[in-house]
Every structure is written in structure tokens, then in C-alpha cells.
Amino acid sequence: MEISTLISIFYSNYNGKIDYDGIYKINDLIKRDLIKIEQVEICDKGEYLNVIDKLNAGEVKIIDYQGGSTGHSALKVIAEKYIKENFQQNVSVEQNYFGRIPDVLSADNQIIFECGDTDPWKIIEYFRNNDNLQIFVLLYISERQNFLRAYKFIKNVNDLKNILLDEHAESLNIIKNIIKSRK
């Protein structure tokens, strides 16, 4: 996958502060066939605009989808509906999950939706804690698009969690050794 494609996935609204280290790590995991990404159409543009209208009219309370603009709240509403309709799961919004706050999380903690601009390290950290997840990054829609789409990240190997934990431990050891050498 091209780096520019990953940037457009993780930064569909604003790309002023791109975390290239995170993007390159995701790219590395894809190239090593540890994870795979699938594009998923979530709903048509009209449904997205309808949700925004309902949020603006107060028919859906933005406070129930706290964190972000009206557009961001609309993505959360749509993610919630998608999980309920496609996975028959209730959801929580903006709840703690292993020290991170996913935008929308299924009741069984197996489906995560991150909406709009997303820290790529979240994907890695989620898989480091549970490699049986389906993680969706739901993009903001552009004027040219007719459908709201997401990218689904899923593991492509058994034991992904332990591979990521080992790599994380190795990185921490390198940092510890650098700090020790400065003393």
C-alpha cells in the first residue's frame, strides 16, 4: 500500500500533523503480511448528511457522541448504527479501552470504530492488547464521494498480539540502553 494512501486513511480531514512513524509502522505491518486492510462502504452520502441535519436540529444529542465537531459526531452515529445492524451489538462511545479512547466500541469489545483523523498508533496498540479485533477507520466524506467508507484493519497471522508485544519490548530495551549509555 502506498504511504499516501495510508495518510489519506488516517488523516481524511486535516493532515497538518502527520505521524509518519506511525504511518510507516502500519505500512511495515502490511508489507510483512501481519495485518490486512479492506475498504468497506458504510452508507451513502445522503444518510451522512441526514445525520448531520438531525444533530444540528437537536433530534440527536451531540452530547451523546461527545468529542469533536458535528461531522465527527455524525461519523460516530453512523458507526454505532453500522455495528448494531451488521454485528447485532450494542456499543459504547468514547470509553476507555486499554488506556485509549476509541470513538465507538462494540459491547463485546471486538469491534472498534475510529472516526475521522486517527492516530495510527491506536491500531497497533489495540492489536497489541487484542489481536482478534476488527478495527475500522471511518473517513470523513469528500464532496466528490457518494459513499461514506471505512478501512477495516484485521490480523493476517496467528499470534499477532505476541509479535507486537515482542517488538514493543525490544523497542523499550533499545531506549533503556540509550538512556543507560548517557549516564
N, C-alpha and C positions, 0 to 999 in steps of 0.2 A: 504494500500500500504506500502511496506517495505521502511524504511528510505534509504537503499542502492539503491533502485530503483529511489527514488527522487534525490538522489545525482547524479546518472548516467544521469538523465534527465537534471538537471541544470548545471552539470559540465562534459560534454561529451568529453572535450578536456584536461582540466587541473583541477585537484582538490586539489591544494595546499592551497587554501584559502577558504574553505567551510564555508558558513554562516549557521551554524547549527541552530541558532534561526529562520532564515527564512525557512529552511527546515522543522523544527518542526512545525512552524505555518502553512505551506501549508499542512503538514500531519494532523494537527488538523482540518483544514477546510474540508479535505477529510473525515476524520473519523466522523465528525459531519454532513456529507452529505450536506454541504453548496456549495461545488464545486465538479465537477467530472472531470476526465481526460480520454481522449480517445486517443489511439495510431492511427496515420494516416500515411500511406505510401505516400510519396510526389513524388518521382521519383526513377528511377533505378540508380545504381551506375555509369553506363556509361554516363548518362546525366550530373551528377555532375562532372565527370572527363572531359567531353567535355566543360563545362562552365569554368573550371579551365584552360584548354588549350586556350580557347578564351580570357580569362583575361590575361594570360601570353603572348599571341601573340598580345595583344593590340586591338583585334577585339571588345572587350567590355572594356570600360574605367573604371579602378578601381576607379578613382576619383568620378565617378557617384555613387559608392557604398562605399563611404568613411568609414573609421573606421575599422581597423583590417587587418588581413592577406589576402592573396589571397583566401585561403579556406573560410574565413569569408565572403569575398565579394561574392564568389560563392554561399554561402548559401542565401545571400540577393537577388542575381539574381534569384535564384530558387524560393524563397518566393514570389518575385514580379510576376513571371510567374504563380505561383500557384494561387495567388489571382486573377489575370486577367482572367485566364482560368476557375476557379471554382466559382468565385463570380462576374465576369464581372465588376470589379472595377479597376480604376487606383490607383496608390499608390504614397506615398512619402517615401523617405528613410532618416533615421536619422533626423527626425523632432520632435520638442518639442510637447509633449502630456502631459498636466497637470504636468509639471516640470520634466518629464522623457523623454528619447530619445529612443523610440522603433526603432529597426532596420528597420522594414518595417511596414507601416500603410496604410490601405485602405483609399480611398478618403472620404468615409462616416464615418471614424473613428470608425468602428465597428469590424475590423479585425486587429489584431496585430500579427506580427511575431517577436519573439526574436530569434536570430541566435547564435548557439554555446553556450558557457558558459554564463549563465544568472543569475543575482541577483534574488533570489526567491521573494524578497520583491516587485519587479516590478509587479508581478502578483497580489499581494494583493493591491498595490497602484492603479493599473489600474482598478480593480474591485471596489475599494472604490470610484472612480470617475465615473465609468460607468459599471453597472453590466450586461449590455446586450452585452458585448463583446464576441468575440471568440478570445482567446489568444493561439497562437501556440508557442511552444519552439521547434525550428528546430535543431536537434542534428548534430554534426559532425559525419561523417560516419567512421566506423572502417574497417579495412582490411577484416574482416570476413563477413561483411554485403554486401548484394547485392542491398539493397534498402536504400534510404535516408528516414528517418522517423522523424515525429514530434509528439509531445504530445499536444493535444488540451485541454485547460482548459476552462470550461464553468460553469456558475452558475447552481446550482441544486435546488435553492429555490427562491421564490419571495422575493424581498426586501434585497437581499444580500448586496447591497451598504449601506443601513442604518445599518445593523448588523455590518459591518466592520467599519463604521463611529463611531458607539457607542462604539465598542471595542477600537478603537483608542483614543477616548476621555477619556475613562476610564483609559487607559494606561498613557495618559498625566497627568491626575489628580493624579495618583499614584506618578508619577515623581515629580510633583509640590509639593505634600505633603512631599515627602522625602527632597526636597530642603528647604522647609519651616522649617522642623524639625531640619535642620543643622544650622539655623541662630540663 
